[in-house]
């Protein structure tokens, strides 16, 4: 049909319709392209600008040690946000009907509690690691089943799972701090080469591996296809549901991994993991502006996690109240999303 | 023929899964928990577990009806509470302070309206941003999140009335809740605005092509949502005579849960006021019943979560079955 189209004599009406469709595209195309470019580069420019301002105001800011600290401190949120990014890629970026995993922060909390409890009960690191990862994976499996088998909207399914998981964490820990120490944990929280924390290397390594899979393999390409064009993906014979289920399993595993990291970071498990949820969601959503085509990417999410990390760190170094951070995060997301929305609207016009 | 009968059965089951769940939970706790079925306890369920959450959930129902979601309902509660307490502290008459509180909440809605209807940001992201900014603003206003107390001596009697008074033998919060529910039901299912809002949620483009002003409807919806939520700020503040920054967020997740549990009550799976009310009732009865049956406090959260999960699973699975047939 499409191939034949040019040979069919177009009626005057169709020509008009074509014109109406194309005029806005030819006119301000240059300006639009410039604006899009500015936005894409803009996110990075803002990032660099913030770094420059902070390093000018606080000389200690741009030292290797401090950068390593920020990387290490961003590790937990970064791993969680990358897990969420996988779900968003596979489910589509419509937050209400598309992919989202609200249970991730609670997952981290329960996995950490499981790890700390197992260590306290005298089990070795091997058992504790397996326990934490299995917990995360199990939560991912429940989400996957709820979304793909029962057909519950991800927002709701993971909201309910979040409540259950947060409750289970309280049941397990009786809302107390469960201290945990082991050789593995101290190795994780130690400083690595060049005075950079091990957690920082872990975050970078983890991002590299996941980014390689998601952005440079056929599997990753299919993941994007499933999220962006589910009907086309289905027509092409892709098992859409398996991909969506797989994305929840992957994010569950990320939750388990983040749980282990948080036990090492805090020398135990503490309650209140739920506070991580919204920052993680923001990090994952903000990540799209650091990607070339304004789509969720793993590297974009890493940049966004580091951006938030540097902001918090810089505020601390400058003695600016940390209460401003959530406000800045909110303004940032509104600013970025407004800009993308306005640009998107022009492109669609 | 058999499949048709089955599908209508499925639809019926989806609709009454909620009522059945409520009845089952009720029967369960009536047998398990000794003090559950007393008049005093049932009244306390209504006042403590139902009233405030119901109002926030009704607000959420409007947002979801119009095809969106409002993560900043708690922020509206907080802003209302802050404005109310500040005005009373400043010596203003309680009635004026209450109006100020409502206006404070509505301000949050106005901010959302500009973002969603004006700029066109998706409601989830817009209200998420509002939530963050709102939290920061509150911390700035209160020197980093300190509660604002009203001195017990200086509290006017009219102020306490909203939280502690009775009207015709009924607690005032419950009366206000009943009024909000009634009003919301009339607006959503009996007025033009309600029909248009629902239509926006089902297919926004149809509303636009019908020549209706979509942005204006959306803006009105979000201002309405925040104003309804602001009522909770007033009642809450009168009950505890203190404003605690960012405390309104406690309602958010349960309000979303109740609203979507309520959609299983509608044959077409749309948000509806009676369904939301039943959803809040279900959550309230479970919270109270679990408490009375002497179960570990922390198991309550697990129980509530499992319950939301099962009702949603039954509702959605039935809807899927009905849709497929």
Interface residues (C-beta under 8 A of the other chain):
Chain A: X94 X95 X96 X146 X150 X151 X152 X153 X155 X156 X157 X159 X160 X161 X162 X163 X164 X165 X166 X167 X168 X170 X171 X174 X175 X278 X281 X282 X285 X321 X323 X324 X325 X326 X327 X328 X329 X330 X331 X333 X334 X337 X338 X341 X342 X345
Chain B: X68 X69 X115 X119 X120 X121 X122 X123 X124 X125 X126 X128 X129 X130 X131 X132 X133 X134 X135 X136 X137 X139 X140 X144 X145 X253 X256 X257 X260 X296 X298 X299 X300 X301 X302 X303 X304 X305 X306 X308 X309 X312 X313 X316 X317 X319 X320
